[in-house]
């Protein structure tokens, strides 16, 4: 593999870091001087970064400043860090209360990414490592996150996603999944039994931020035999309460309006 593309990425990263001085804007010449690069190279980098929204040009001065996408990335990092701090003890309490593995998932395109997870102490337990990606349509966390996503995001997903059949219980028809997501929105939680893997079940509920936007899902996963031994309504109430506990730590209150995340 050529080192040239990697050097370009390095220079782009260095260029973005140059704006950490918090100056209102920086011109091509000044950036070239600070980075020790030619003006033409800096101009090419700025043009590419501007096309991606990472920098923007001041129409009055011609200088450059960080773009809104950088702010959005920073917000994503902040939410993740805040979420980790808010969910830690609640995940542990939920594991103690249910005896099962607990997890927090976030939506990423057509997948759910588990950003926090605690394993059950049972000898027979599920092994799903933090960072693993799983499909939306056959997981309880995925159903929660898509059910509470903005309608345009949800409809785009239903129109474009490949609803792969993993078991005979997987929902693969978009209309059937749409109805299932409506049920999730109405009752406030989702379950998935034998949908991604035979013998595996899960139940999840939403986590909201201070604005009332659903930013993650908290849930439990267990072998079907143990999952069915717990009354479903009681388990749902326990998981919903855990979601509300994390949400309150993120600044949400029950009096706050429930908003959809902007699409």
Buried (B, 14 or more C-beta within 10 A) or exposed (E): EEEEEEEBEEBBEBBBEBBEEEEEBBBBEBBBEBBEBEEEBBBBBBEEBBEEBBBBBEEEEEBBBBBEBBEEEEEEEEBBEBBEEBBBEBBEBBBEBBBBBBBBBBBEEBBBBBBBBBBBEEEEBBEBEEEBEBBBBBBBBBBBBBBBBBEEBBBEBBEEBEBEEBBEEBBEEBEEBBEBBEEBBEEBBBBBBBBBBEEBBBBBBBBBBBBBBBBBBBBBBBBBEBBEEBEEEEBBBBBBBBBBBBBBBBBBEEEBEEBBBEE
